[in-house]
């Protein structure tokens, strides 16, 4: 037979069908002997003895001695509500830790691809809304795709955050010209690669994200992952220490 709603609710507390039957029988009988419980629940007496012991352990029944005999009565169903509340409070306390453990094991990096100028433009806007950016940058290649107005717009976004960008430039004439642009003075620190070290991409690290942009193929890749971002940031910081601080 299908279970009714009361029986289904009791299964949520870990009661098996025979335990449910005996507990419901006890509710309708009050304080009774095992023989009466067995008869009312339709269980054989040896089985009823076992079930009663289990319900005592699970605190659905309590025993009452009367002379040399034991009688049994159900715990007040109101106690079930109290147990639910205790479980809810315990879950509230532990949920944050459980969620953190889950995220550490199951959250995968988020990866997005952009294959046009408009998509790459939005990547720059996102990066420049951060408080700190580390970048390996080819000014010459950048200005083949974007304009002076574009870069000034990006830096206005950075300034609104009181942000800072740590740029590693190619060490050539164009790189030194771009390093001297007025909009960079307040929010940009710049170092230069060794002469002859040329790149055709932009690498940006900000928050928990890494962006790779190829100016030759006009492709942008966004990777959102805390560990990857930390590793790439460390690589850029190590390169930063090896680069010379040159006066443009």
C-alpha positions as CSV (number, residue, x, y, z in Angstrom):
1,X,0.0,0.0,0.0
2,X,1.2,3.5,-0.7
3,X,2.2,5.5,2.3
4,X,0.1,8.4,3.5
5,X,1.6,11.8,4.2
6,X,2.1,11.0,7.9
7,X,3.9,7.8,7.1
8,X,6.0,9.6,4.6
9,X,6.9,12.3,7.1
10,X,8.0,9.7,9.6
11,X,10.3,8.1,7.1
12,X,12.1,11.4,6.9
13,X,13.1,10.8,10.5
14,X,14.6,7.4,9.6
15,X,11.7,5.2,10.6
16,X,11.2,2.0,8.6
17,X,7.7,0.8,7.8
18,X,7.3,-1.6,10.8
19,X,8.6,1.1,13.1
20,X,6.2,3.6,11.6
21,X,3.3,1.2,12.1
22,X,4.1,0.5,15.7
23,X,4.7,4.2,16.6
24,X,1.3,5.2,15.0
25,X,-0.3,2.4,16.9
26,X,1.2,3.7,20.1
27,X,-0.3,7.2,19.4
28,X,-3.8,5.8,19.3
29,X,-3.4,3.6,22.4
30,X,-1.4,5.6,25.0
31,X,0.4,3.7,27.7
32,X,0.2,0.0,26.8
33,X,2.0,-3.3,26.9
34,X,4.0,-4.8,24.0
35,X,1.2,-7.3,23.5
36,X,-1.3,-4.5,22.8
37,X,1.2,-2.7,20.5
38,X,1.8,-5.9,18.5
39,X,-1.9,-6.5,18.1
40,X,-2.7,-2.9,17.1
41,X,0.2,-2.6,14.7
42,X,-0.4,-6.1,13.2
43,X,3.1,-7.2,14.1
44,X,4.1,-10.5,15.7
45,X,5.1,-10.2,19.3
46,X,8.8,-11.1,18.8
47,X,9.1,-8.5,16.1
48,X,7.3,-6.0,18.2
49,X,9.9,-6.4,21.0
50,X,12.7,-5.6,18.5
51,X,10.8,-2.6,17.1
52,X,10.1,-1.2,20.5
53,X,13.8,-1.3,21.4
54,X,14.6,0.6,18.2
55,X,12.0,3.2,18.9
56,X,13.2,3.7,22.4
57,X,16.7,4.3,21.1
58,X,15.4,6.7,18.5
59,X,13.4,8.5,21.3
60,X,9.9,7.9,19.7
61,X,8.8,5.8,22.7
62,X,9.4,5.9,26.4
63,X,9.1,3.0,28.9
64,X,7.0,3.2,32.1
65,X,7.6,0.6,34.8
66,X,4.4,-0.7,36.6
67,X,5.3,-3.2,39.2
68,X,7.2,-6.0,37.5
69,X,5.9,-5.1,34.0
70,X,7.0,-2.4,31.5
71,X,4.5,-0.3,29.6
72,X,5.2,2.0,26.7
73,X,3.8,5.2,25.5
74,X,4.7,7.5,22.6
75,X,6.8,10.7,23.0
76,X,4.7,13.8,22.4
77,X,4.7,14.5,18.6
78,X,5.6,18.1,19.6
79,X,9.0,16.8,20.2
80,X,9.4,16.0,16.5
81,X,9.0,19.8,15.8
82,X,11.7,20.5,18.4
83,X,14.0,18.0,16.7
84,X,13.4,19.6,13.3
85,X,14.3,23.0,14.8
86,X,17.5,21.7,16.3
87,X,18.4,20.1,13.0
88,X,17.7,23.3,11.2
89,X,19.9,25.4,13.5
90,X,22.7,22.8,13.2
91,X,22.4,23.0,9.4
92,X,22.6,26.8,9.5
93,X,25.8,26.6,11.5
94,X,27.4,23.9,9.4
95,X,26.1,25.0,6.0
96,X,28.8,27.5,5.3
97,X,31.6,25.0,6.0
98,X,29.9,22.3,3.9
99,X,29.4,24.8,1.0
100,X,33.1,25.8,1.2
101,X,34.2,22.1,1.1
102,X,32.0,21.5,-1.8
103,X,33.3,24.5,-3.8
104,X,36.9,23.5,-3.2
105,X,36.3,20.1,-4.8
106,X,33.6,20.8,-7.4
107,X,33.8,24.3,-8.8
108,X,35.4,24.2,-12.2
109,X,37.1,27.2,-13.9
110,X,34.9,29.4,-15.9
111,X,36.2,29.9,-19.5
112,X,34.8,32.3,-22.1
113,X,36.0,33.0,-25.6
114,X,35.7,36.3,-27.6
115,X,36.5,36.5,-31.2
116,X,35.8,40.1,-32.2
117,X,36.8,43.6,-31.3
118,X,33.5,44.3,-29.3
119,X,34.0,41.2,-27.1
120,X,37.6,42.1,-26.4
121,X,36.6,45.7,-25.6
122,X,34.2,44.3,-22.9
123,X,37.1,42.3,-21.5
124,X,39.2,45.4,-21.1
125,X,36.3,47.2,-19.4
126,X,35.9,44.4,-16.9
127,X,39.6,44.3,-16.1
128,X,39.8,48.1,-15.7
129,X,36.9,48.1,-13.2
130,X,39.3,46.2,-10.8
131,X,41.4,47.6,-7.9
132,X,44.6,46.0,-9.2
133,X,45.8,44.7,-12.6
134,X,49.0,43.0,-13.6
135,X,49.7,43.1,-17.3
136,X,52.2,42.0,-19.9
137,X,51.5,44.4,-22.8
138,X,52.3,45.2,-26.4
139,X,51.4,48.9,-26.9
140,X,52.3,48.7,-30.6
141,X,49.9,45.8,-31.2
142,X,47.2,47.4,-29.0
143,X,47.0,50.5,-31.0
144,X,46.6,48.5,-34.2
145,X,43.2,47.5,-32.9
146,X,42.1,50.2,-30.4
147,X,42.3,54.0,-30.3
148,X,43.6,56.6,-27.9
149,X,40.0,57.3,-26.9
150,X,39.5,53.6,-26.0
151,X,42.5,53.5,-23.7
152,X,41.6,56.8,-22.0
153,X,38.1,55.3,-21.4
154,X,39.6,52.2,-19.8
155,X,41.8,54.3,-17.5
156,X,38.8,56.4,-16.4
157,X,37.2,53.2,-15.2
158,X,40.4,52.3,-13.3
159,X,40.5,55.7,-11.7
160,X,37.0,55.5,-10.5
161,X,38.1,52.4,-8.5
162,X,41.2,54.1,-7.3
163,X,42.9,51.2,-9.0
164,X,46.4,50.5,-10.1
165,X,47.9,48.7,-13.1
166,X,51.4,47.2,-13.1
167,X,52.4,47.1,-16.8
168,X,55.3,45.3,-18.4
169,X,55.9,46.9,-21.8
170,X,58.0,46.1,-24.8
171,X,61.2,48.2,-24.7
172,X,60.9,50.1,-28.0
173,X,60.1,53.6,-29.2
174,X,56.3,53.0,-29.2
175,X,56.4,51.5,-25.7
176,X,58.2,54.5,-24.3
177,X,55.8,56.9,-26.0
178,X,52.8,55.1,-24.5
179,X,54.4,55.0,-21.1
180,X,54.6,58.8,-21.1
181,X,50.9,59.3,-21.8
182,X,49.5,61.7,-19.1
183,X,46.5,59.5,-18.2
184,X,48.9,56.8,-16.9
185,X,50.7,59.0,-14.3
186,X,48.2,58.5,-11.4
187,X,47.4,54.8,-11.8
188,X,50.1,53.1,-13.8
189,X,53.5,51.7,-12.8
190,X,55.6,50.5,-15.8
191,X,58.6,48.4,-16.4
192,X,60.2,47.4,-19.7
193,X,61.2,44.0,-21.1
194,X,64.8,43.6,-22.4
195,X,65.3,45.2,-25.8
196,X,64.3,42.9,-28.6
197,X,61.7,41.0,-26.6
198,X,58.6,41.5,-28.6
199,X,55.1,40.1,-27.9
200,X,51.9,40.2,-29.9
201,X,49.5,39.6,-27.0
202,X,48.2,41.2,-23.8
203,X,48.0,39.3,-20.6
204,X,46.0,40.7,-17.7
205,X,45.4,39.4,-14.2
206,X,42.8,40.9,-12.0
207,X,40.7,39.6,-9.0
208,X,40.4,35.8,-9.6
209,X,40.6,36.1,-13.4
210,X,43.1,35.9,-16.2
211,X,42.7,37.4,-19.7
212,X,44.7,36.5,-22.8
213,X,44.3,38.7,-25.9
214,X,45.8,38.0,-29.2
215,X,45.9,41.1,-31.3
216,X,47.0,39.2,-34.5
217,X,44.0,36.9,-34.5
218,X,41.7,39.2,-32.4
219,X,40.8,36.5,-29.9
220,X,40.3,37.0,-26.2
221,X,40.2,34.2,-23.5
222,X,38.8,34.8,-20.0
223,X,39.6,32.2,-17.3
224,X,38.0,32.7,-13.9
225,X,39.8,30.5,-11.4
226,X,41.5,31.6,-8.2
227,X,44.5,29.2,-8.4
228,X,45.2,29.9,-12.1
229,X,45.0,33.7,-11.5
230,X,47.3,33.4,-8.5
231,X,49.9,31.5,-10.5
232,X,49.9,33.8,-13.5
233,X,50.1,36.8,-11.2
234,X,53.1,35.3,-9.5
235,X,54.7,34.8,-12.9
236,X,54.2,38.4,-13.9
237,X,55.4,39.7,-10.5
238,X,58.6,37.6,-10.9
239,X,59.1,39.0,-14.4
240,X,58.4,42.5,-13.0
241,X,61.3,42.1,-10.6
242,X,63.6,41.1,-13.4
243,X,62.7,44.1,-15.7
244,X,64.3,47.4,-15.5
245,X,62.5,50.6,-14.4
246,X,63.4,52.8,-17.3
247,X,62.6,56.5,-17.8
248,X,60.6,56.7,-21.0
